[in-house]
Amino acid sequence: MQSRLRVQGHPIQPMLVTFPLGLFVSATVFDLTDVIGGPAFLGEVGYWTGVAALVAAALTAVAGMVDLWDVPVDRTRRTAVAFNLVNAVMAGMFLLTCLVRSQSPEHGASAAILITELVALAAGGVGVHLGARLMRQFDAGRSETGGLDALAGATAEIVRPRP
């Protein structure tokens, strides 16, 4: 089974999912530094990093929904649904922290916000595990092209997956 959204034969969603996950981790690190007594501006940097992660998560969710459309009803579909739900839970928890922080002028972090973010990252860890399982099931028959010559004809495509 192949992903509908691909670049050079590689599925887009696994590429996109690294952005929100990395930004959520960065936001948590900034907030941890703010909570343990670092400069106050790091709390605001953490807030805006979380907002950027939410935008990236929304784009990733759209790509995930497009891919989910053609997944047959079997174990792979259950894994894909679980993967998308876990990532939605993580994003929802970060959305909650951003909404709470949006009410204060400095957007600083608190211990409760930091704990919520750490729980959300734990859910993200489950998502990483499910994503790795999906990658073993998704695009199993993909052909590998390597080297810089493969980049010369780089294309993005939206295609109907093979059954």
C-alpha positions as CSV (number, residue, x, y, z in Angstrom):
1,M,0.0,0.0,0.0
2,Q,1.3,3.5,-0.8
3,S,0.6,6.9,0.5
4,R,-1.4,9.2,-1.7
5,L,0.7,12.2,-0.9
6,R,4.3,11.6,-1.9
7,V,7.6,13.4,-2.8
8,Q,10.0,11.3,-4.9
9,G,8.0,8.2,-3.9
10,H,8.3,8.9,-0.2
11,P,5.2,9.6,1.9
12,I,4.8,13.2,3.1
13,Q,3.1,12.7,6.4
14,P,6.1,11.0,8.1
15,M,8.2,13.9,6.9
16,L,5.8,16.5,8.2
17,V,5.2,14.8,11.6
18,T,8.8,15.6,12.6
19,F,8.1,19.4,12.6
20,P,5.3,19.6,15.2
21,L,7.0,16.9,17.4
22,G,10.3,18.8,17.3
23,L,8.6,22.1,17.9
24,F,6.6,20.7,20.9
25,V,9.9,19.3,22.4
26,S,11.5,22.7,21.9
27,A,8.6,24.6,23.5
28,T,8.8,22.3,26.5
29,V,12.5,22.9,26.8
30,F,12.0,26.6,26.7
31,D,9.2,26.3,29.3
32,L,11.3,24.1,31.5
33,T,14.1,26.8,31.4
34,D,11.5,29.5,32.2
35,V,10.0,27.5,35.2
36,I,13.4,26.7,36.8
37,G,14.4,30.4,36.8
38,G,15.8,31.2,33.4
39,P,15.2,34.5,31.6
40,A,11.5,35.5,31.4
41,F,11.6,35.8,27.6
42,L,12.1,32.1,27.3
43,G,8.5,31.5,28.5
44,E,7.3,33.7,25.6
45,V,9.6,31.9,23.2
46,G,8.1,28.6,24.4
47,Y,4.6,29.9,23.9
48,W,5.2,31.0,20.3
49,T,7.1,27.8,19.5
50,G,4.0,25.9,20.8
51,V,1.8,28.0,18.5
52,A,4.1,27.2,15.5
53,A,3.9,23.5,16.5
54,L,0.1,23.7,16.5
55,V,0.1,25.1,12.9
56,A,2.5,22.4,11.8
57,A,0.4,19.7,13.6
58,A,-2.7,21.0,11.7
59,L,-0.9,20.6,8.3
60,T,0.3,17.1,9.4
61,A,-3.2,16.1,10.4
62,V,-4.5,17.1,6.9
63,A,-1.9,14.9,5.3
64,G,-2.7,12.1,7.7
65,M,-6.4,12.3,6.8
66,V,-5.7,12.2,3.1
67,D,-3.6,9.1,3.6
68,L,-6.1,7.5,5.9
69,W,-8.8,7.8,3.2
70,D,-7.3,4.8,1.2
71,V,-6.0,2.6,4.0
72,P,-7.9,-0.7,3.8
73,V,-9.9,-1.8,6.9
74,D,-7.4,-4.0,8.6
75,R,-4.7,-3.9,11.2
76,T,-2.9,-1.1,9.2
77,R,-6.0,1.1,9.4
78,R,-6.3,0.6,13.1
79,T,-2.7,1.5,13.6
80,A,-3.2,4.6,11.3
81,V,-6.3,5.7,13.2
82,A,-4.5,5.2,16.6
83,F,-1.5,7.2,15.3
84,N,-3.6,10.1,14.2
85,L,-5.7,10.1,17.4
86,V,-2.6,10.0,19.7
87,N,-1.1,12.9,17.7
88,A,-4.4,14.8,18.0
89,V,-4.4,14.2,21.8
90,M,-0.8,15.6,22.0
91,A,-1.8,18.6,19.9
92,G,-4.9,19.1,21.9
93,M,-3.0,19.2,25.2
94,F,-0.6,21.8,23.8
95,L,-3.5,23.8,22.4
96,L,-4.9,23.8,26.0
97,T,-1.7,25.1,27.4
98,C,-1.4,27.8,24.7
99,L,-5.0,28.9,25.4
100,V,-4.3,29.2,29.1
101,R,-1.1,31.1,28.4
102,S,-2.7,33.4,25.9
103,Q,-4.6,35.2,28.8
104,S,-1.4,36.5,30.4
105,P,0.5,39.3,28.8
106,E,4.0,37.7,29.1
107,H,2.8,34.2,28.1
108,G,5.0,32.6,30.8
109,A,5.0,29.0,31.8
110,S,4.0,27.5,35.1
111,A,4.7,24.1,36.7
112,A,1.2,22.9,35.8
113,I,1.7,23.9,32.2
114,L,5.1,22.2,32.1
115,I,3.5,19.0,33.6
116,T,0.8,19.1,30.9
117,E,3.4,19.5,28.2
118,L,5.4,16.6,29.5
119,V,2.3,14.3,29.6
120,A,1.6,15.5,26.0
121,L,5.1,14.6,25.0
122,A,4.7,11.1,26.5
123,A,1.6,10.7,24.3
124,G,3.8,11.9,21.4
125,G,6.3,9.1,22.3
126,V,3.4,6.6,21.8
127,G,2.7,8.3,18.5
128,V,6.4,7.8,17.4
129,H,6.1,4.1,18.2
130,L,2.9,3.8,16.2
131,G,4.4,5.9,13.3
132,A,7.4,3.5,13.2
133,R,5.0,0.6,13.0
134,L,3.0,2.3,10.2
135,M,6.2,3.0,8.2
136,R,6.9,-0.8,8.2
137,Q,3.4,-1.5,6.9
138,F,3.0,1.6,4.6
139,D,4.9,1.8,1.3
140,A,6.5,-1.7,1.8
141,G,7.0,-2.0,-2.0
142,R,8.5,1.4,-2.6
143,S,11.6,1.5,-4.8
144,E,14.7,3.3,-3.4
145,T,16.5,5.8,-5.5
146,G,19.7,7.2,-4.0
147,G,22.3,9.8,-4.6
148,L,22.2,13.4,-5.7
149,D,21.0,12.3,-9.2
150,A,17.6,11.4,-7.7
151,L,17.1,15.0,-6.6
152,A,17.6,16.4,-10.2
153,G,14.1,15.3,-11.2
154,A,12.4,15.8,-7.8
155,T,8.7,16.0,-8.1
156,A,5.7,16.1,-5.7
157,E,2.7,14.1,-6.7
158,I,-0.8,13.2,-5.6
159,V,-1.7,9.8,-6.9
160,R,-4.3,7.1,-6.4
161,P,-2.6,4.4,-4.5
162,R,-2.1,0.9,-5.9
163,P,-4.4,-1.7,-4.4
